[in-house]
Amino acid sequence: MKRTLAWAAILALSVAGAAPAQAQTTPMPVPPPVSPAMPQPPGSAPSPILTQPWLLHQPFGRAAAPVSPPATTAPIDQQKMQSYRSDLLSQQRALENQGVSPGSPQYRDIQQQLQQPGR
């Protein structure tokens, strides 16, 4: 009797579990419709703004003068040079704090590097 009730319960649960599982299935996706006809070509040529976007930034009615690059050093090079000079000055201060005399070879090397043109 107990086995019959157990089998009945298992059967009832499996049937009840099968119904939601079937309800959760989804149909196969349908591909989008495809038109057999080719699209019609546009009636006129595309706007020059679309084909030449730089025209958008030019003043209307006159040609813009060509822009030449600046003749100065690049910002990255300037940053490197400033960083290098700052490092040399830090080394010089560290030597002064250690009591190294300005006549020592280390101090003179740093002074020479600081006095080089372009640094």
Secondary structure, 3 states (H helix, E strand, C coil): CHHHHHHHHHHHHHHHHHHHHHHCCCCCCCCCCCCCCCCCCCCCCCCHHHHCHHHHHCCCCCCCCCCCCCCCCCHHHHHHHHHHHHHHHHHHHHHHHCCCCCCCHHHHHHHHHHHCCCC
